[in-house]
Amino acid sequence: MGAENRDNRVNENDKSGKRKKRHDQNETEPAAQQQPSKKRNRKEIAIFGNYRHYYGYRVGQDLDEDPRLNVMKREWFEGKDCLDIGCNSGLVTISIAKKFGCQSIVGVDIDGARVEDANWTLRKIIRTNTHKLTSKTPGVANAEPVHGLENSTTKSLDENTSDSPHLSEKDLQKIVSFEKGNFVLNWHPPANKSYHAILCLSVTKWIHLNWGDDGVIKLFAKVWTLLQPGGVFIVEPQPWTSYYKNRLVSETTAANYKNIQIPPEDFQDILLDKIGFRTVQNIASSLSGSKSGFERPILAFWK
């Protein structure tokens, strides 16, 4: 597997970014209820990191697919049940199903609007694939293109429909599903359901800011419970330096930011020593093509 053991852990390069004193720089005292900061009212407010066009600036127009997929391995997903925490508009969720051939994959997001976007994208891709098949059938007129396919992120999904042999056997709609829910507080899978692979990509910061250290510990413990023995947990934690610019998106995040005691660079030790994962590997060491500002470790933990 090539993973590190508990005593030979992934060495990250951003240790200098540990927490520093943060009680200055014009921070305001929080109110009792969570409200968006007035300083951000001219921009998109995404209290939970639920940006509508997240993949547009994460992947960009010049890339065929999210480069993070290139460091993931087929055997982690193929024919297996998978879970994507904080799926946003579902593009990575759908890409993993198409590229690696999951038995099933569920994307969960706290924002119902993003879940609607994900279901819309899934339906569009299925329609497009159906149109491509029927247009190649003798005697069938060419189908009209689906409106909005000029987006590069959905184009890459449409163009890579034959990555996995599983897609010729099962309808993508039966493999991929999306649900609205707060994974940390109240989302639960069907009774006795567990997963072979769980993803949590660029989500930990938002859980940390909204629910503090306790929220992160609950996240990790719940992942452990839902993961099958031998399963993999793939997490992409945002660095501590990125917390500062998002600390004032709500009064709750402002308060939690001041009280955080567990910096992201300690997540690895917590997952190994306190939660109980066996091994870890930084799979981002071979990652290339990430846009500026998104050079982050991607850690794979095995139960």
C-alpha positions as CSV (number, residue, x, y, z in Angstrom):
1,M,0.0,0.0,0.0
2,G,3.0,2.3,0.5
3,A,1.4,3.9,3.5
4,E,3.3,5.2,6.5
5,N,2.9,3.6,10.0
6,R,2.0,5.5,13.1
7,D,5.7,6.1,14.0
8,N,6.7,7.3,10.6
9,R,4.1,9.8,9.7
10,V,3.6,12.1,6.9
11,N,5.9,15.1,7.2
12,E,4.0,18.2,5.9
13,N,5.9,21.3,4.7
14,D,3.6,23.9,6.3
15,K,4.5,23.4,10.0
16,S,5.4,27.1,10.1
17,G,1.7,27.8,9.6
18,K,0.7,26.8,13.1
19,R,-1.8,28.8,15.1
20,K,-0.7,32.2,16.2
21,K,-2.4,34.8,18.4
22,R,-5.5,35.9,16.7
23,H,-7.3,38.2,19.2
24,D,-6.3,41.4,17.5
25,Q,-6.6,42.7,13.9
26,N,-9.9,44.4,14.5
27,E,-11.9,41.3,15.4
28,T,-15.4,41.9,16.7
29,E,-17.2,40.2,19.6
30,P,-19.7,37.6,18.4
31,A,-23.5,37.9,19.0
32,A,-25.5,35.0,20.3
33,Q,-27.0,34.0,16.9
34,Q,-25.2,33.2,13.7
35,Q,-25.4,36.1,11.2
36,P,-23.4,36.8,8.1
37,S,-20.7,39.5,8.6
38,K,-21.6,42.9,7.1
39,K,-18.1,43.2,5.7
40,R,-18.8,40.3,3.3
41,N,-22.3,41.4,2.2
42,R,-21.2,42.5,-1.3
43,K,-19.7,39.1,-2.0
44,E,-21.2,35.6,-2.1
45,I,-21.7,34.5,1.6
46,A,-20.9,30.9,2.1
47,I,-21.0,30.3,5.8
48,F,-20.3,26.5,5.3
49,G,-17.9,26.9,2.3
50,N,-20.9,26.1,0.1
51,Y,-19.9,28.3,-2.8
52,R,-22.1,27.9,-5.8
53,H,-19.3,28.1,-8.4
54,Y,-16.6,26.4,-6.2
55,Y,-15.4,24.0,-9.0
56,G,-15.3,26.8,-11.5
57,Y,-12.4,28.5,-9.8
58,R,-11.0,25.3,-8.2
59,V,-10.6,23.4,-11.5
60,G,-10.7,26.2,-14.0
61,Q,-11.3,26.3,-17.8
62,D,-7.9,24.9,-18.7
63,L,-8.2,21.5,-17.0
64,D,-10.1,18.4,-18.3
65,E,-10.8,17.1,-14.8
66,D,-10.1,17.8,-11.2
67,P,-6.4,16.9,-10.7
68,R,-7.1,15.3,-7.3
69,L,-8.6,12.4,-9.2
70,N,-5.2,11.5,-10.6
71,V,-3.7,10.6,-7.3
72,M,-6.6,8.3,-6.3
73,K,-6.5,4.6,-7.0
74,R,-9.2,2.6,-8.7
75,E,-9.0,-0.2,-6.2
76,W,-10.2,2.1,-3.4
77,F,-13.5,2.6,-5.2
78,E,-14.2,0.0,-7.8
79,G,-17.2,-2.1,-7.0
80,K,-17.4,-0.5,-3.5
81,D,-19.7,1.6,-1.5
82,C,-18.5,5.2,-1.1
83,L,-19.4,8.4,0.7
84,D,-18.5,12.0,-0.2
85,I,-18.8,14.4,2.7
86,G,-19.4,18.0,1.7
87,C,-20.0,17.2,-2.0
88,N,-21.1,20.7,-3.1
89,S,-22.4,20.5,-6.6
90,G,-21.4,16.9,-7.0
91,L,-18.8,17.1,-9.7
92,V,-16.1,15.1,-7.8
93,T,-18.7,12.6,-6.6
94,I,-19.9,11.9,-10.1
95,S,-16.4,11.9,-11.5
96,I,-15.3,9.2,-9.0
97,A,-18.3,7.0,-10.0
98,K,-17.5,7.4,-13.7
99,K,-13.8,7.1,-13.5
100,F,-13.5,4.3,-10.9
101,G,-16.8,2.4,-11.1
102,C,-18.2,2.5,-7.6
103,Q,-20.9,0.1,-6.5
104,S,-22.5,3.2,-5.0
105,I,-21.5,6.6,-3.9
106,V,-23.5,9.1,-1.8
107,G,-22.7,12.8,-1.8
108,V,-23.9,14.7,1.4
109,D,-24.0,18.4,1.6
110,I,-25.4,20.8,4.2
111,D,-26.8,23.2,1.6
112,G,-30.0,22.0,-0.1
113,A,-29.3,24.4,-3.1
114,R,-26.0,22.6,-3.8
115,V,-27.7,19.2,-3.6
116,E,-30.2,20.5,-6.2
117,D,-27.3,21.5,-8.3
118,A,-25.7,18.1,-8.0
119,N,-28.9,16.3,-9.0
120,W,-29.3,18.6,-11.9
121,T,-25.8,18.0,-13.1
122,L,-26.3,14.2,-12.7
123,R,-29.5,14.3,-14.8
124,K,-27.8,16.4,-17.4
125,I,-24.9,14.0,-17.8
126,I,-27.2,11.0,-18.1
127,R,-29.3,12.8,-20.7
128,T,-26.2,13.8,-22.6
129,N,-24.8,10.3,-22.6
130,T,-28.1,8.9,-23.7
131,H,-28.2,11.4,-26.6
132,K,-24.7,10.4,-27.6
133,L,-25.6,6.8,-27.8
134,T,-28.8,7.3,-29.7
135,S,-27.1,9.7,-32.1
136,K,-24.7,6.9,-33.1
137,T,-27.6,4.4,-33.6
138,P,-28.5,4.0,-37.3
139,G,-31.8,5.6,-38.2
140,V,-31.9,7.8,-35.1
141,A,-31.6,11.5,-35.6
142,N,-28.8,13.4,-33.9
143,A,-30.0,14.6,-30.5
144,E,-29.9,18.3,-29.6
145,P,-27.2,19.3,-27.1
146,V,-28.2,19.9,-23.5
147,H,-28.3,23.6,-22.6
148,G,-25.3,24.7,-20.5
149,L,-22.7,22.1,-21.5
150,E,-20.2,24.9,-22.3
151,N,-19.0,24.6,-18.7
152,S,-15.6,22.9,-18.7
153,T,-16.1,20.9,-15.6
154,T,-19.2,19.2,-16.9
155,K,-17.6,18.8,-20.3
156,S,-14.8,16.7,-18.7
157,L,-17.5,14.5,-17.2
158,D,-19.3,14.0,-20.4
159,E,-16.2,13.2,-22.4
160,N,-15.0,10.4,-20.0
161,T,-18.0,8.2,-19.9
162,S,-16.2,5.0,-20.7
163,D,-13.5,5.2,-17.9
164,S,-15.1,2.4,-15.9
165,P,-16.5,-0.9,-17.2
166,H,-19.2,-0.7,-14.5
167,L,-21.0,2.1,-16.3
168,S,-21.9,-0.3,-19.1
169,E,-23.6,-2.5,-16.6
170,K,-25.4,-0.1,-14.3
171,D,-27.3,3.1,-14.8
172,L,-25.3,6.0,-13.3
173,Q,-28.5,7.2,-11.7
174,K,-28.5,4.0,-9.6
175,I,-24.8,4.4,-8.6
176,V,-24.8,8.1,-7.6
177,S,-27.2,9.8,-5.1
178,F,-27.1,13.1,-3.2
179,E,-28.6,14.0,0.2
180,K,-29.0,17.2,2.1
181,G,-27.7,16.9,5.7
182,N,-25.4,18.0,8.4
183,F,-22.9,15.1,8.5
184,V,-21.5,16.1,11.9
185,L,-24.7,16.8,13.7
186,N,-27.6,14.8,12.3
187,W,-27.0,13.0,9.0
188,H,-27.2,9.2,9.2
189,P,-27.0,6.5,6.6
190,P,-29.5,3.6,6.4
191,A,-29.3,1.2,9.3
192,N,-26.2,-1.0,9.4
193,K,-24.8,0.8,6.3
194,S,-21.0,1.2,6.1
195,Y,-18.6,2.3,3.4
196,H,-15.3,1.1,1.9
197,A,-14.2,4.7,1.1
198,I,-15.1,8.0,2.6
199,L,-14.0,11.4,1.1
200,C,-13.8,14.7,2.9
201,L,-12.1,17.2,0.5
202,S,-11.6,20.8,1.6
203,V,-14.3,20.6,4.2
204,T,-12.6,20.4,7.6
205,K,-12.0,24.1,7.8
206,W,-15.7,24.9,7.6
207,I,-16.6,22.2,10.1
208,H,-13.8,23.6,12.4
209,L,-15.0,27.2,12.1
210,N,-18.7,26.4,12.6
211,W,-18.5,23.7,15.3
212,G,-15.1,24.1,16.8
213,D,-12.6,21.5,17.9
214,D,-15.5,19.3,19.1
215,G,-17.0,19.3,15.6
216,V,-13.8,18.1,14.0
217,I,-13.5,15.3,16.6
218,K,-17.1,14.3,15.9
219,L,-16.4,14.2,12.2
220,F,-13.4,11.9,12.6
221,A,-15.1,9.6,15.0
222,K,-18.2,9.3,12.9
223,V,-16.1,8.5,9.8
224,W,-14.3,5.8,11.8
225,T,-17.6,4.3,12.8
226,L,-19.0,4.3,9.2
227,L,-15.9,3.0,7.6
228,Q,-15.4,-0.7,7.0
229,P,-12.3,-2.5,8.3
230,G,-9.6,-2.0,5.6
231,G,-11.4,1.0,4.2
232,V,-9.8,4.3,3.3
233,F,-10.6,7.8,4.6
234,I,-9.4,10.5,2.2
235,V,-9.2,14.0,3.7
236,E,-7.9,17.2,2.3
237,P,-7.5,19.6,5.3
238,Q,-7.2,23.3,4.5
239,P,-4.1,24.9,6.2
240,W,-4.4,27.1,9.3
241,T,-3.4,30.2,7.3
242,S,-6.6,29.9,5.2
243,Y,-8.8,30.2,8.3
244,Y,-8.1,33.8,9.0
245,K,-9.8,35.2,5.8
246,N,-13.0,33.2,6.5
247,R,-13.2,33.8,10.3
248,L,-15.8,36.5,10.0
249,V,-18.3,34.9,7.6
250,S,-20.6,34.6,10.6
251,E,-20.7,35.5,14.3
252,T,-20.4,31.8,15.1
253,T,-17.2,31.4,13.1
254,A,-15.7,34.5,14.6
255,A,-16.2,33.1,18.1
256,N,-15.0,29.6,17.2
257,Y,-11.9,30.9,15.5
258,K,-10.7,32.5,18.7
259,N,-11.2,29.3,20.7
260,I,-9.6,26.7,18.3
261,Q,-7.0,24.7,20.1
262,I,-6.4,21.9,17.5
263,P,-4.6,23.2,14.4
264,P,-5.0,21.3,11.1
265,E,-1.4,20.0,11.2
266,D,-2.5,18.0,14.3
267,F,-5.3,16.1,12.5
268,Q,-2.9,13.4,11.5
269,D,-1.9,12.6,15.1
270,I,-5.5,12.7,16.2
271,L,-6.7,10.3,13.5
272,L,-3.9,7.8,14.2
273,D,-3.5,8.0,18.0
274,K,-7.0,9.0,19.2
275,I,-9.4,7.8,16.5
276,G,-7.5,4.6,15.7
277,F,-6.5,4.6,12.1
278,R,-3.7,2.2,11.3
279,T,-1.7,3.9,8.5
280,V,-1.5,7.2,6.6
281,Q,-0.1,8.3,3.2
282,N,0.1,11.8,1.7
283,I,-1.1,11.0,-1.8
284,A,-0.8,14.7,-2.8
285,S,3.0,14.3,-3.0
286,S,2.5,13.2,-6.6
287,L,-0.2,15.7,-7.4
288,S,0.4,18.2,-10.2
289,G,-1.8,20.7,-12.0
290,S,-3.4,22.3,-8.9
291,K,-4.3,26.0,-9.2
292,S,-2.5,28.5,-7.1
293,G,-3.9,28.5,-3.6
294,F,-5.0,24.9,-3.6
295,E,-1.7,23.2,-3.0
296,R,-2.8,21.1,0.0
297,P,-2.0,17.8,1.5
298,I,-4.4,15.0,0.7
299,L,-4.1,12.3,3.3
300,A,-5.3,8.7,2.9
301,F,-5.9,6.9,6.2
302,W,-6.6,3.2,6.4
303,K,-8.8,1.6,9.1
